[in-house]
Amino acid sequence: MPACRAGDALSPAPTEVVIDLENLPDMLRVEEAAKVLRISRSRAYDEVAIFQHTRGASGLPSIRIGRCLRVPKRALLAWIDAQLGDFDAA
């Protein structure tokens, strides 16, 4: 196994995927939203369940279409902004 170099931690991993937010579909599957947020699939489903259970008071915004769960891109981006609050206003 090769030795780690000092700069390795700052270098992007070879399998890292950069997500272009502009080209995301208007409705994302929960797995796709998890990739955008860089969280696990199960954590994303937990957050969607919280959203559904609290009727939108908290959790990851989602809608149910029959048996399918979708995360609207517009709601996801607004949710990310709300999570940041005044963080990026400084």
CORDADA-V16958 format. One record per backbone hydrogen bond with DSSP energy under -0.5 kcal/mol. CO is the residue of the C=O (numbers start at 1). NH is the residue of the N-H. If there is no record, write none. Layout:
co->CO nh->NH
co->CO nh->NH
This chain:
co->5 nh->8
co->6 nh->9
co->7 nh->10
co->7 nh->11
co->8 nh->11
co->13 nh->16
co->17 nh->19
co->18 nh->20
co->19 nh->21
co->20 nh->23
co->21 nh->24
co->26 nh->73
co->28 nh->71
co->29 nh->33
co->30 nh->34
co->31 nh->35
co->32 nh->36
co->33 nh->37
co->34 nh->38
co->34 nh->39
co->40 nh->44
co->41 nh->45
co->42 nh->46
co->43 nh->47
co->44 nh->48
co->45 nh->49
co->46 nh->50
co->47 nh->51
co->47 nh->60
co->48 nh->52
co->49 nh->53
co->50 nh->54
co->51 nh->56
co->52 nh->55
co->54 nh->57
co->63 nh->65
co->63 nh->70
co->64 nh->66
co->65 nh->68
co->68 nh->65
co->70 nh->63
co->70 nh->72
co->71 nh->28
co->72 nh->76
co->73 nh->77
co->74 nh->78
co->75 nh->79
co->76 nh->80
co->77 nh->81
co->78 nh->82
co->79 nh->83
co->80 nh->84
co->81 nh->85
co->84 nh->87
co->86 nh->89
co->86 nh->90
co->87 nh->90
